[in-house]
């Protein structure tokens, strides 16, 4: 059989591929430190696990409506209204099988073949591929110094075929948090050219210093009307395996996504919906503790990378460091660098190539402090054997 062009042109996720390789080596008995995957090293909060268990034991685990149970969408709408500072209604919310699923649904609902979508770099590995799957063309926009958003570069990338802008703040992979002024500039550009904004806010709760992450939807009625928010349970609530997320959008977009979801996947997981609702009703106390601990790890790792002389964007949010390793790269680039590092030191990182930043590598600090310290020792040893290219 011959596979479709759509499937054959999509790249395998480098982050998941490296995570799989690291786990394979661990099964072989090697002492692997895996900093490749964005997954916290703590369980979901106790209240979340208790809610899931109660629902399972009740026996009531039937399908919900395609966009999610109404009471779950009510809770998400109330949570958004409180945290984004503008009212949301349940009819504007669609619960999806993950934030990644919500991103894909949004693209399928908003673009046609031949449309263009601006993707500021560095960008999470799946953005470009999701745009491709939808039939549109991703336009990758270079960053400013220190992996910042470059408003002038974004404006210069707009063409008559541009339909939208994807933003992610805090950013995976750099941890960069857009300022209010930068977010306002994106909103102004979208208004000038009648573009929609897809705002991936999965790391919103994980900001450690300075001003909080600003949602475009909070910047007035016009901005709200052209913004789709995507969020989910995986990061702040450590619910990766629950696979649950959502999008919040103008009613017409939410209805379009509901139609797609009703045919393509059906209702999201009932147990996960119940668990996520519990997390959003009242923030579990474990979340604040996780943020405090991640900040400790962040400060330690960034300090160590600076000690090693590596230029590293200051990550105010998320849980990644993104050092520049250009002087240690050979002709195989960051991919070869990470392959050699894994084989030589049993340390798994993600090459910046996956994010449109080929001189960088991504290091997740979602590991305990002792393990991060061990990882730094391995990294430093590897750099010593590597030498400057």
Secondary structure, DSSP 8 states (H G I E B T S, - for coil): ----HHHHTS---HHHHHHHHHHHHHHTT---EE-SS---SS---HHHHHHHHHHHHHT------TT--HHHHHHHHHHHHHHHSS---GGGEEEESSHHHHHHHHHHHH--TT-EEEEESS--HHHHHHHHHTT-EEEEE--BGGGB--HHHHHHH--TTEEEEEEESS-TTT-----HHHHHHHHHHHHHHT-EEEEE-TTTT-B-SSS----GGGS-HHHHHTEEEEEESTTTT--GGG--EEEE--HHHHHHHHHHHHHHT-S--HHHHHHHHHHHHS--HHHHHHHHHHHHHHHHHHHHHHHTT--B----BTTEE-BB-GGG--TTHHHHHHHHHHHHH-EE-EEGGGGT-TTBEEEE--S-HHHHHHHHHHHHHHHHHH---
